[in-house]
Amino acid sequence: MNPGTYLIAKKEAQFGIGPPIGIKGEAYAEANAFCAGNAKQAETVTYQETGAHVGRMAAVSLEFKCVDK
């Protein structure tokens, strides 16, 4: 990524169709935990999600940077 920006991408097989609610929360929790190690907080640069559908896993992509609290 660009200097000072980071990416978390996750996929999840879920029952049925719908948005990737579970992994969205996980991605944001991981971003905040990463930044907290430097006494900062995560700020979203871009966020993309793909809902689960027949034959397709739910997915999220979170690009973030760490900023002062």
Secondary structure, DSSP 8 states (H G I E B T S, - for coil): --TTEEEEEEEE--SSSB--HHHHHHHHHHHHHHHHTTTEEEEEEEEEEE-BBTTB-EEEEEEEEEEE-
